[in-house]
Amino acid sequence: MKDKATKIVFVFFIGLSLIFFIIGILSLTVNLNKKKNCTDPVIATVTQIRKSTNSKHKRNPYKCTYRPVFSYEYNNIKYEIKYGKGYKDKNTFEKEKEYKIYVNPKYPSQFIIEGHENDIDTLAIASPIIGVCMTTLFSTIYIIYKKRYNKMQRGLN
């Protein structure tokens, strides 16, 4: 009975990590195709610069990234979207300044910034790596657990 519950828990976590990996790969694919898909030029304004402080790590508690929030209108619909990539230099984008972006006509919330066409969202890079690591970790733990459990079961018989 205990082995069945453990198996369910491990299968759940392995499945969850695989889903994380798949979402990451899909996001990476979308990011790599942005240049091809984002074709309609639009003028966007940076309405704010959001600061993100990574204070969780004691090594470098003051590490900050800055993400611009772009506001633009496309097909009479207004969009205000936080850019997917953070920058270490807070002066990469200026608040209230206009920038030329290229919007995906099929998904107008997706865009690239002129001069930053090769930017890839942080999620698109991190998710596949984290997903593979989690899948490998949970699979390894489960295999080790299963071997020890089977060895223990043989010792009881």
N, C-alpha and C positions, 0 to 999 in steps of 0.2 A: 504493500500500500504506500509506504513512504517513497519508494522508488518511482511510482507512478506520478505522485505529486511533484517530485523533483524534476521529472522529465517534462511535465507540463510547464513548470516555471522556466526551465532552460529553453524549451521550444518557444515560449512566449518572448523571452529576451532576445533570442537569436532572430526570431521573426521581426521583432521591433527594430533591431539593428539592421537587418536586411532592408526594411522599409525606409529607414533613414538613408541607407546607401543608395537605394533606387531614386528617392526624391533628390538626392544630391546629384546623381548622374543626369537626371532629367533637367535639373536646374543648370548644370554645367553645359549641357547640350543647348539649352535655350540661350545661355550667355554667349556661347561660341558662335551661334547663328545670328546674334543681334546685328552685326554689320550688314548681313545680307537682308534681314527682315525690316530693319528700321530705316525707312527710306524717305519719309515725308519731313521736310525741314519745318521747324517751328521755333519761335523765339520764346524762351522760358526765362523766368526771373527766380533768382535764389531768394526765398522768403526768410529763410533762417539757416543757421549752421548749428547742427546738434552735436554737442560734445558728449563723448562717451568715455568715462574714466574706468579703467580696469583696475579696481582697487582690491580685487580678490587675491592677487598674487603678491607675496611679500617681497619677491625679488625686485620688482619695479612697480610700486603702488601708484605711481603718478603717470603711467603710460596712458596717453589720451589719443583718441581718434576723433576726427571731425567729419560729419556727413552733411552735405548740403541737402536742403529741401527745395525742390523745384516746383514752381507754379506755372502752368501754361494752359492754353485753351486749344482744343482740337475738335473739330466738327461741332462747334458750339457747346462743348462740354468742358467744364473746368476741372483740372487735375492739380493736385498738390501731393507730390510724392517724394519720399525720402530716398535719396540715391543709395544703391545697394553696396557701394564700396566706401569704406572710411579712409581718410587720409591723415597722416601724422602731422602734416603742415596745415595749420588752421587757415593759412592764407591761400590755399589752393583755389578756393572759390570765395568770392566776395558777396556779402549780403546786399540785396537790392540791385545787383548787377544782372544784366541780361546776357544770356548765353544761347548760342545756336545749338539746338538738339535735333535729333532725327527720331521720329516716332514710328512705331510699328503700326501700320494702318489697320491690321487685324486686331491688335491688342494695344490700344493707345496709351495704356499705363506703362508700357515697355518703351524705353528710349535709350539712346546713346548720346553722349555729349561730344560735340565737335572737339577734336584734339585729345579725347579720352576714349577713342573707339575700342581700344584693347583692354579696357577695364573689365574685370570679372568680379561679380558679387562675392562677398566673403562667404556666404552660405554655399555657393556653388563650388567653392574650393574646399571648405571645411567638411561639409556633409559626407562626400564620398570617402574621405580619409577617415573620419570618425566612424562611419558605418562599417568600413572594412576592419578597422581596429576592434570595434565592439564585437563584430561577428567572429573574428578570430579569437578574441579573448573568451567569449562565452562558449564557443565551440570547444576550445582547448580545456576550459574548466570542466565542461560537461564530459568530455572524453576521459579526463583524469578521474573525475568522480565516478564515472561508470566502471572504469577498470578497477578502482578500489572497492566499489560496491560489489562487483562480481567476485573479486578475490575474497572479500569478507564473507559473501554468501557461500562460496565453496569451502571456506574454512569452518563454517557452521555445520555443514553436511557431513 
